[in-house]
Amino acid sequence: GLAKLGCTVYGSHANYLFFRLHVPHLRERLEPRGILLRDCGNFKGLSGEFCRIAVRGRTDNEALLAAMGELT
């Protein structure tokens, strides 16, 4: 679903998805909806376009995709 929204999604071996998407202030815009992203802009070599989010249950993941769809 993230790839369909224009995200570049990177492989993972944990319960997190690491992705890149250019939507200004994405973290701040999702937080009021109860969706918490980890902004990875303070990781060495990354910009604020890189984010990480925990893989959750189907309902939570569908809420994430719906909210991101409204913002992209």
C-alpha positions in Angstrom: 0.0 0.0 0.0 2.8 2.4 0.8 4.4 1.9 -2.6 1.1 2.7 -4.3 1.2 6.1 -2.5 4.5 6.9 -4.0 6.8 5.7 -1.1 10.0 4.0 -1.7 9.9 1.1 0.8 13.1 -0.6 1.9 13.3 -4.3 3.0 13.2 -5.1 6.7 13.9 -8.0 9.0 12.0 -6.4 11.9 8.5 -5.3 12.6 9.2 -1.8 11.2 8.8 -0.4 7.7 11.4 2.1 6.6 10.3 4.3 3.7 11.0 7.5 1.9 8.2 9.9 0.8 8.4 13.6 0.1 5.4 15.1 2.0 6.4 18.1 4.1 5.7 17.7 7.9 4.3 14.2 7.4 5.0 13.2 11.0 3.3 16.3 12.4 0.3 15.9 10.1 -0.3 12.3 11.1 0.2 12.6 14.8 -3.3 14.3 15.5 -4.8 11.2 13.8 -3.1 9.0 16.4 -0.5 7.8 13.9 3.1 8.0 15.1 6.0 8.0 12.6 9.7 8.0 13.5 11.3 10.8 11.5 14.7 9.4 10.5 16.1 12.8 9.4 18.5 12.8 12.3 20.1 9.5 11.1 23.5 10.0 9.5 23.1 10.5 5.8 19.2 10.7 5.8 16.8 13.6 5.3 13.4 14.2 6.8 11.9 12.3 3.8 12.9 9.1 5.5 10.5 7.6 8.1 10.0 4.4 10.0 6.7 3.0 11.3 5.8 -0.2 13.2 3.9 -2.9 11.4 0.6 -3.2 13.3 -2.7 -5.0 12.8 -4.8 -4.8 9.7 -7.1 -2.0 11.0 -4.1 0.2 12.1 -2.4 -0.4 8.8 -5.5 0.5 6.8 -5.9 3.7 8.9 -2.3 4.6 8.1 -2.8 4.1 4.3 -6.0 6.0 4.3 -4.5 9.0 6.2 -1.4 9.0 4.0 -3.6 8.8 0.9 -5.4 12.0 2.0 -2.0 13.8 2.5 -0.3 12.8 -0.8 
